[in-house]
Amino acid sequence: MSKASVQDVISLGFNHVSFSLLIGDNEINFEPFVKAILDENVSTIKDIIGDTAYESASYLDDVKIIEKYMAAKELLMRRGNIVLGNASNKESRRGEAEVKRADRYDKLIKEKISSILEKGGTSSVATAAIISSHFDT
């Protein structure tokens, strides 16, 4: 179960209207949709920072921010894909902007994770990634 709440994610400016193609035009479906995304990220975060750091009160605020930002990134990528999949030229710029916002959240996530690991969290995995995007200029 995630430490961040659905309301934490919604407070970043997300609403059901932007995801009607995925969840239907029904506000009732939005909170479980966001909750599922939050809960999906828990095991990933635990794998990166370790179970002890995840459960530690010392890192509670950082963990909540990581969860919130990971959910925001996922929502932005999904919304960007919806827009780009149905895009005219004008709308494609909006989809590209969503993807760029997701990239900014990704940077913030990495900073928070690095902060936890520097303070003593233990990672059980080592990762590397090459990121390439046709949105980069």
C-alpha positions in Angstrom: 0.0 0.0 0.0 1.4 3.4 -1.0 2.2 6.1 1.5 1.1 8.9 -0.8 -2.6 9.4 -1.2 -4.8 9.8 -4.3 -5.4 13.3 -3.2 -1.7 14.0 -3.2 -1.6 13.2 -6.9 -4.8 15.0 -7.7 -3.4 18.1 -6.0 -0.8 18.2 -8.8 -3.6 19.2 -11.2 -4.9 15.9 -12.5 -8.6 15.1 -13.1 -10.8 12.5 -14.6 -11.6 14.5 -17.7 -8.1 14.1 -19.1 -8.4 10.4 -18.9 -11.9 9.8 -20.2 -10.6 7.6 -23.0 -9.0 5.2 -20.5 -11.6 5.2 -17.6 -14.8 6.5 -19.2 -16.3 9.9 -18.6 -17.0 9.1 -14.9 -15.3 10.8 -12.0 -16.0 7.8 -9.8 -13.5 5.7 -11.8 -10.6 8.2 -11.4 -9.6 7.7 -7.8 -9.3 3.9 -8.1 -7.3 4.4 -11.4 -4.8 6.7 -9.6 -4.7 4.4 -6.5 -3.8 1.5 -8.7 -0.9 3.5 -10.2 0.3 4.5 -6.8 0.2 0.9 -5.5 1.9 -0.5 -8.6 4.9 1.7 -7.9 5.5 0.5 -4.3 7.5 -2.6 -5.2 9.6 -0.6 -7.7 10.4 2.0 -5.0 11.2 -0.8 -2.5 13.5 -2.5 -5.0 15.4 0.8 -5.5 15.7 2.2 -1.9 15.2 -1.0 0.1 12.4 -2.2 2.3 13.9 -0.6 5.4 14.2 2.8 3.9 10.7 2.6 2.5 9.2 1.7 5.9 11.4 4.2 7.8 9.7 7.2 9.3 12.9 9.1 8.6 12.2 8.9 4.8 8.4 9.2 4.9 8.2 12.6 3.3 10.7 11.7 0.6 9.0 8.4 -0.1 5.6 10.1 -0.4 7.1 12.6 -2.9 8.7 9.8 -4.9 5.4 8.0 -5.1 3.4 11.1 -6.0 5.9 12.1 -8.7 6.0 8.6 -10.1 2.3 8.5 -10.4 2.3 12.0 -12.0 4.9 10.8 -14.5 2.8 7.8 -15.4 -0.3 9.9 -15.8 1.5 12.4 -17.9 2.9 9.7 -20.2 -0.5 8.1 -20.5 -2.2 11.5 -21.3 0.6 12.4 -23.7 0.1 9.1 -25.5 -3.6 9.7 -25.7 -3.1 13.1 -27.2 -0.4 12.0 -29.6 -2.4 9.0 -30.7 -5.3 11.3 -31.7 -3.3 14.4 -32.6 -3.6 17.1 -35.2 -0.5 19.3 -35.5 -1.7 21.7 -32.8 -2.5 18.9 -30.4 0.8 17.1 -31.0 2.6 20.0 -29.4 0.4 19.5 -26.3 1.2 15.8 -26.2 4.9 16.6 -26.5 4.6 19.1 -23.6 3.0 16.4 -21.5 5.9 14.1 -22.2 8.4 16.8 -21.3 6.6 17.4 -18.0 6.9 13.7 -17.3 10.6 13.9 -18.0 10.9 16.8 -15.4 9.1 14.6 -12.8 11.5 11.8 -13.7 14.5 14.1 -12.9 12.9 15.0 -9.5 12.3 11.3 -8.7 15.9 10.5 -9.4 17.1 13.4 -7.2 14.9 12.2 -4.3 16.0 8.6 -4.7 19.7 9.7 -4.7 19.1 11.7 -1.6 17.7 8.7 0.2 20.5 6.4 -0.9 23.1 9.0 0.2 21.5 9.2 3.6 21.7 5.4 4.1 19.0 3.7 2.1 20.2 0.5 0.5 19.5 -0.3 -3.1 19.2 -4.0 -4.0 19.5 -3.2 -7.7 21.9 -1.4 -10.0 20.4 0.2 -13.1 21.4 2.2 -16.0 19.4 3.5 -18.9 19.9 5.3 -22.1 17.0 7.6 -22.8 16.3 8.8 -26.3 13.3 10.8 -27.4 12.2 12.3 -30.6 10.9 15.2 -28.5 14.4 16.4 -27.6 15.6 19.3 -29.6 
